[in-house]
Amino acid sequence: MTGRALVTCRDAGRTYGRGPAAVVAVHGTNCRVHADDRIAVMGPSGSGKSTLLHLMAGLERPTTGEVVWPWHTDTAGRRARVRARVRARAMAIGVVFQSPSLIATLDVAENTGLPLVLAGESADRARVRALAALERVGVADLADRLPDDISGGQAQRVAVARVLAARPRLVLADEPTGRLDRTTGRHVVDVLLAAVDEIGAALVVSTHDPSVGERLHTRWTMCDGRLLLHPDGGTP
């Protein structure tokens, strides 16, 4: 754990709804992720793991506290304009979801390069980077296929490639093996770990699978929306 934190949660919480119907998905949480971290967020379904990752990614806004990223400010310490801040965060943080969420009408290479195009990269440059990312995760031969023509495990590798193509500083993987059989899931984790090592990104994986959690250096536990100290000494 070295250097400035890539993301810091300061009493960050998330509540859905109001009044008697309100549901606290994440209670006020304090944690940090640094550049060399490999963290598993463990816990059963409904414990708040996904919501915590969504807060870290900026996909959801905390209802209490705050989530801070180092690129929130420019070099003079002044707040950057909203559009530039959002773009910087989108390129610095990559999210692998439980479902690959590939667009059916785009081929594998186009799906992989789409975030780059949306960020302003030329289509040609995006394709070059997409093909390199697909090669990195071992599915370059699928570049011209449509999502309906590949398996679930292959689609999840494509989803990993889509994130890696942007070379983010932080990768957040939300139950990336949740819909895969054990063997395929193990292969996806192999690919994910090797890829983040290659690009030098930090990694946080939410999972309820102990066999996935034991492969990461640090393990946190979520229980009823609270982030807890893990018995093995891992701490946020």
Residue pairs with C-beta under 8 A, 6 or more apart in sequence:
1 34
1 36
1 37
2 34
2 35
2 36
3 34
3 35
3 36
4 34
4 70
5 32
5 33
5 34
5 70
6 33
6 34
6 35
6 69
6 70
6 92
6 169
6 170
6 202
7 32
7 33
7 56
7 67
7 68
7 69
7 93
7 170
8 31
8 32
8 67
8 68
8 69
9 29
9 30
9 31
9 32
9 52
9 55
9 56
9 62
9 65
9 66
9 67
10 30
10 65
10 66
10 67
10 68
11 28
11 29
11 30
11 64
11 65
11 66
12 26
12 28
12 29
12 30
12 55
12 62
12 64
12 65
12 66
12 67
13 24
13 26
13 27
13 28
13 29
13 62
13 63
13 64
13 65
14 24
14 25
14 26
14 51
14 54
14 55
14 60
14 62
14 63
14 64
15 22
15 23
15 24
15 25
15 63
15 64
16 22
16 23
16 25
17 23
24 225
25 48
25 51
25 225
26 48
26 51
26 52
26 55
26 225
26 227
27 48
27 225
27 226
28 64
28 65
29 52
29 65
29 226
29 227
29 236
30 227
30 236
31 220
31 227
31 236
32 236
33 39
33 56
33 170
33 202
33 204
34 202
35 169
35 200
35 202
36 202
37 202
37 203
37 204
37 217
37 218
38 193
38 196
38 202
38 203
38 216
38 217
38 218
39 202
39 203
39 204
39 205
39 216
39 217
39 218
39 219
39 220
39 234
40 204
40 205
40 206
40 207
40 212
40 213
40 214
40 215
40 216
40 218
40 219
40 220
41 49
41 52
41 53
41 204
41 205
41 206
41 207
41 220
41 221
41 222
41 227
42 49
42 207
42 208
42 210
42 213
42 219
42 220
42 221
42 222
42 230
43 49
43 206
43 208
43 221
43 222
43 223
44 208
45 208
47 222
47 223
47 224
47 225
48 222
48 224
48 225
48 226
48 227
49 174
49 175
49 206
49 207
49 208
49 222
50 174
50 175
50 206
51 60
51 225
52 206
52 222
52 227
53 95
53 172
53 174
53 204
53 206
54 60
54 174
55 61
55 62
55 67
56 67
56 93
56 170
56 172
56 204
57 93
57 95
57 172
58 67
58 69
58 86
58 89
58 93
59 95
69 89
69 92
69 93
71 80
71 85
71 88
71 89
71 92
72 79
72 80
72 85
73 79
73 80
74 80
79 85
80 88
87 119
90 115
90 119
91 119
91 166
91 168
92 168
92 169
92 170
93 168
93 169
93 170
93 171
93 172
94 163
94 164
94 166
94 168
94 170
94 171
94 172
94 201
95 163
95 171
95 172
95 173
95 174
96 156
96 159
96 160
96 163
96 171
96 172
96 173
96 174
96 176
96 192
97 159
97 174
97 176
98 174
98 175
98 176
98 178
98 179
99 179
100 147
100 152
100 155
100 156
100 158
100 159
101 159
102 108
102 111
102 147
102 155
102 158
102 159
103 110
103 111
103 114
103 147
104 146
104 147
104 148
105 146
106 114
106 146
106 147
107 143
107 144
107 145
107 146
108 134
108 139
108 142
108 143
108 144
108 145
108 146
108 147
108 150
108 158
109 127
109 130
109 131
109 134
109 143
109 144
110 127
110 130
111 147
111 158
111 162
112 130
112 133
112 134
112 158
112 161
112 162
112 165
113 121
113 123
113 126
113 127
113 129
113 130
113 165
114 126
114 162
115 162
115 165
115 166
116 125
116 126
116 129
116 130
116 165
116 166
117 123
117 126
119 166
121 129
126 165
129 165
129 166
130 143
130 161
130 162
130 165
131 140
131 143
132 165
133 161
133 162
133 164
133 165
134 140
134 142
134 143
134 158
134 161
136 161
136 164
136 195
136 198
137 157
137 158
137 160
137 161
137 164
137 191
137 195
138 157
138 191
139 150
139 154
139 157
139 158
139 161
142 150
142 154
142 158
147 155
147 158
150 158
151 184
152 179
152 180
152 184
153 180
153 184
153 185
153 187
153 188
156 176
156 177
156 180
156 184
156 188
157 188
157 191
159 176
160 176
160 188
160 191
160 192
160 195
163 171
164 171
164 195
164 196
164 199
167 199
167 201
168 199
168 201
169 201
169 202
170 201
170 202
170 203
170 204
171 192
171 196
171 201
171 202
171 203
171 204
172 204
173 192
173 203
173 204
173 205
173 206
174 206
175 206
175 207
175 208
176 185
176 188
176 189
176 192
176 205
176 207
177 184
177 185
177 186
177 188
177 189
177 207
177 209
177 212
178 207
178 208
180 188
182 211
185 209
185 212
186 211
189 205
189 212
189 215
192 203
192 205
193 203
193 215
196 202
196 203
203 216
205 212
205 213
205 216
206 222
207 213
213 219
218 234
218 235
219 230
219 232
219 234
220 227
220 228
220 230
220 234
220 235
220 236
221 227
221 228
221 229
221 230
222 228
227 236
229 235
